[in-house]
Amino acid sequence: MSSRTSTVSCIIQIILGKEVINLVLDRTRKLADSRTGLQGFLTFNAVGGGTRSSLIALLFERLFVVEIMNIAFEPAFMMSKCDPQHDKCMVVSLMNLCWGVFGLATCGACSALALLGTTSLSEDTVNAVATLESAAPPVITCFQSSYVDNMTHMMEPITGLKWTRGGPKISNSFITVDFNTKYQEIMGFGGAFTEAAALQFKKLPKDKQEEVLTLYFDQQKGSAYNFGRVPMGSCDFSEDSYSFDDVLNDTQLLHFDTSVKHDQQVLIPFIKRALERQPDMKLFLAPWSPPAWMKQSGPKYVPSMLGSMDPAGLKADMRATWALYFSKFITAYKKQGIPFWGLTPQNEPEFAAPWEACKYNASYQADFIGDYLGPVLDRDHPDITLMIFDHNRASVHQWAKTIYNHPTASQYVDGMAFHWYDMERFMDGVAYHERLNDTHFVDKNRFMLATESCSCPGVAYGDDAWFRAQRYGHDIMTDLNNHVTGWVDWNLILDHKGGPNHQGNNCDAPIILTEDGKDFNIQPMFYFIQHFSKYIPVGSRRVKTQVAARFEKPGTPQLFWGYPASLSTCDGSSRQAFSKTEDNKIQVVGSSWCLVLIETQYQGKEVQMTECKFTQQTWTIDEKSGRISDGDYCLSLNHGSTENGVRVIATSCSDEMSVHQQWALDAEDNSLRSRASSTDQCVTAGYSFVQATAFVTPEDRKVLVVLNENTESADFEIQVGDMTLETTIPRGAIRTYTWD
């Protein structure tokens, strides 16, 4: 503690006495109320009287020297004719005051102490100050995006939120965050540098280009993107098909365009501009198709860059050449000043798309990696990160088991890339998140990265645009809650029709150009991504959350064909109300939706939602045993788990009466509860309306993102250690809370 602090303490204690101290305390409290970050002031009365003057002295030293001097020593300042903000004036003024009270000797002693600095605060006083500072709840910052009366309100600051420390936790609607239980480290967020995006960027005036770069890549004013995906050659979001070596049977790639001339036109300049804003961006490449001369032919397929033979599109004798192509492309971009962090061997290997495509199954990709691509990269680009798959979540677990355990490929593989799609557009972002959790436990040391998401067809506005944004938020949150380390969107920018796309596969994007190409509009999905990317920097760690929010009004279920059934904390929503119909179906109350068993690839029989009129399936409910069955299959829980969000499936009815196959349908509140649960959990059509995910940043800042997809607002209490916060999220809104 400095000598000046100690001296002021001495002067106050010896000269001013109790009355002035109390005056200063009273005025200081008022000052503290009006100042941000002055934690601990309102708890002064808890500190013993013997430490009060020392506390005041410490405040003088830190924040309040001039203001408190003006409050307490105004008469002295008036007597002295020096500047009251000058340090020497403080001592002189005090001497003037004390001269009339205790005489020259006392004040001289104090002045001597001021010069010698021999007095210090006691250890108890210092500890008391530290206790006061740590006891005050941290300041909480909150941003909300909502859609009310057909108007969007994006990233609005929500003010007036205050923690309560030490109060009782009596709410039955809450979200608990446990920062002591940590999970995966976050690698980041980003989007794709397609040719279509680069063309739109080039159209914009220079000032608008700068705005786009700020919106996406600026750490403070934008979304802080640090990932970028780059197609190797053409994709559907190109003006036309192209490769970098079209010379037939050039197996040594002597004619490979090492200047990557085509990409120099618009794509490379766009990437370079982004790198100026975000020099540490992780760029990874993915091919859509090899050159046509490397691909398999068949009775109904003439090789081209479009489409593919099934089950393997790449010729077996071209695998070495194709692996070399990767290496040459990476080298060519490096010469352009663009280094790649990683790659995937093939975009969407399970889909023989009408645009650029090349099919692989898991075994064929494993062989290609283990015998060709892996060794070439190890030789030429040993620092490159290799991710497998790069397709839909439905198959992610099966691909992980095959390739992670492959005798030669496994050593080269760092992680898993996957997309958000399902076979039906309305299921994009919803299906099979539980398979990410399964994949994590195949090998916990390999990361998972979401590498493509987009909403199609075309560009959406109004209600549809908000629905797509919610899907983005839901997908990001559920991915992260299933051990995923980052999330990468598809096209960064598209035109007003959602293109250009040379196969007419137009889609939405976070930034859409106006029809004249001179300006752009920001879609709601942009801000939903930003609720995560801006506040969860690289190196953040996900922490444990428990969501138990309850609704006063149930809202509408908002279901689609193919939605899963899951188990979640009972919340009183419309998605958790079921009844048995007269024809023995299980129906969501007040809706046209019923539970149905569906046979699925890799997973067996799953419970999904379908319209009741389209199914004849019936259920037998045995109230005594708790079983709900269809023939030899009983409702059960995936892996026997009772984690929130676990999928409800059907397995062979167990002779041992497994508790995971026991249920209770309540005729009063229409809930369907699991008897395996140790907490209050209900079967949910689809998924819970309220979801949350939380993180701690490398700077030890806390982040909580909460999404409410119901048509009713959600009132709940956030519980963190001994702190609580009563809060409300409007219907359909997303919030990000941050605090130190």
Buried (B, 14 or more C-beta within 10 A) or exposed (E): BEBBBBBBBBBBBBBBEEEBBEEBBEBBEEBBEEEEEBBBBBBBEEBEEEBBBBBBBBBBBEBBBEBBBBBBBEEBBEBBEEEBEEEEBBBBBBBBBBBEEBEEEBBEBBBEBBEEBEBBBEEEBBEBBEEBEEBBBBBBBBBBBBBEEEEBBBBBEBEEBEBBEEEEEEBEBBBBBBBEEEBBBBBBBBBBBBBBBBBBBBBBEEEBBEBBBBBBBBEEEBBBBBBBBBBBBBBBBBBEBBBBBEEEEBEEBEEBBEEBEBBEEBBBBBBEBBBEBBEEBBBBBBBBBBBBBBBBEEEEBEBBBBBBBEBBBBBEEBBBBBBBBBBBBBBBBEEBEBBBBBBBBBBBBBBBBEBBBBBBBBBBBBBBBBBBBBBBBEEBBEEBBBBBBBBBBBBBBBBBBBBBEBEBBBEBBBBBBBBBBBEEEEBBBBBBBBBBBBBBEBBEEBBBBBBBBBBBEBBBEEEEBBBBBBBBBBBBBBBBBBBBBBBBBBBBBBBBBBBBBBBEBBBBBBBBBBEEBEEBBBBBBBBBBBBBBBBBBBEBBBBEBBBBBBBEEBBEBBBBBBBBBBBBBBBBBBBBBBBBEEEEBBBBBEBEBBBBBBEBEEBBBBBBBBEBEEBEBEBEBEEEBBBBBBEEBBBBBBBEBBBBBBBBBBBEBEEEEBBBBBBBBEEEEBBBBBEBBEEBBBBBBBBBBBBBBBBBBEEEBBBBBBBBBBBBBBBBBBBBEEBBBBBEBBBBBBBBBBBE
